[in-house]
Amino acid sequence: MKIIGWGNDNGTLYWLIANSWNTDWGQNGYCRFLRGVNHCLIEYEMIGAVMKD
């Protein structure tokens, strides 16, 4: 799974997540995790990368 964005739905903050399985799962292959509450350690166990120029 990878975080591809974030949003706010009527005051509820969320992370937009893409899965690696298929589009039959979740909302056409995407799901939302609540942001700011560290569900499934998503806000603690993140790994990211920045490309050099």
Steps between C-alpha positions, in 0.01 A plus 500: 500500500613855437373837610426708194327796660290639781174682540219630716147364467259718700761555772631142503869497410621198303792348309422378147656157452555294183533125538710263292240225452234609252209736442245253642618591850379809691389795288637396158831400658520792743405551864511772763666479840417750773778756526638609837414184694780266380274212388708188428813705586465677164631827643784337692638244254509714182786477253548762232747604235605821328667489159813707444519733201 
